[in-house]
Amino acid sequence: MLTNQAYKPINCDDYDNLELACQNRWTLALTLKNGEQLQAVAEDISSRKNVEYLTVSVAREQRTLRLDEITSFSHRELGTIVISEAD
């Protein structure tokens, strides 16, 4: 987990796609920077202390991920999105 590192905002288009996934409660295939892969329902995006988080449901358990921990996500409506840092 990158919690001890400074947060690096993600690209606005990638953020917008995650917001769309939350609005539709889509199940995403997520790949994290630590190599973990999971299938999770996108629930909400929030910000705390200048760090943005994606709340997901994995096997009916809620989990919160820093957006800069996510390498990529995919859904049939979006294709595969590789997260990039904001300019």
C-alpha positions in Angstrom: 0.0 0.0 0.0 1.3 3.5 -0.8 -0.2 5.3 2.2 3.2 6.6 3.3 4.0 8.1 -0.1 2.7 11.5 -1.3 -0.5 11.2 -3.3 -0.3 11.7 -7.0 -3.6 12.7 -8.6 -4.7 10.7 -11.6 -5.7 12.0 -15.0 -9.1 13.7 -15.2 -10.4 11.4 -17.9 -9.5 8.3 -15.8 -11.2 9.9 -12.8 -14.3 10.6 -14.9 -14.5 7.0 -16.0 -14.3 5.8 -12.4 -17.1 8.2 -11.5 -19.2 6.8 -14.3 -18.5 3.3 -13.0 -19.6 4.3 -9.5 -22.8 6.0 -10.9 -23.7 2.7 -12.6 -22.3 0.4 -9.9 -20.3 -1.5 -12.5 -18.2 -4.5 -11.6 -14.7 -3.6 -12.6 -11.6 -5.8 -13.1 -9.0 -3.9 -11.2 -5.2 -4.3 -11.2 -3.3 -2.6 -8.3 0.3 -1.4 -8.3 1.2 -4.2 -5.8 0.1 -6.8 -8.4 -3.2 -7.7 -6.8 -6.1 -8.2 -9.2 -9.7 -8.1 -8.1 -13.3 -8.0 -9.4 -15.1 -5.3 -7.5 -18.3 -3.2 -7.6 -17.5 0.5 -7.9 -19.5 2.3 -5.2 -18.1 5.8 -4.5 -15.2 8.2 -4.9 -14.2 10.4 -2.0 -11.5 12.7 -0.9 -9.9 13.0 2.5 -6.9 15.2 3.3 -6.1 15.8 -0.4 -6.1 12.1 -1.2 -8.8 10.5 -3.4 -10.2 7.1 -2.8 -12.4 4.6 -4.6 -14.7 2.6 -2.4 -15.5 -0.8 -3.9 -17.4 -3.9 -2.8 -15.4 -7.2 -3.0 -17.4 -10.3 -2.2 -19.8 -8.2 -0.2 -17.1 -6.6 1.8 -16.3 -2.9 1.4 -12.8 -1.8 0.6 -11.2 1.6 0.0 -8.4 2.1 -2.5 -6.3 5.1 -3.1 -6.7 6.1 -6.7 -3.0 6.2 -7.2 -2.7 2.6 -6.1 -4.7 1.5 -9.2 -2.8 0.5 -12.3 -5.7 -0.2 -14.5 -9.4 -1.1 -14.6 -11.7 -2.5 -17.2 -15.4 -3.0 -17.9 -17.1 -3.9 -21.2 -18.6 -0.4 -21.5 -15.2 1.3 -21.0 -12.7 -1.2 -22.3 -9.4 -1.3 -20.4 -8.2 2.0 -18.8 -4.6 2.3 -17.8 -4.4 5.0 -15.1 -2.0 7.8 -15.8 -1.0 10.7 -13.5 -2.5 14.1 -13.9 -0.5 16.6 -16.0 
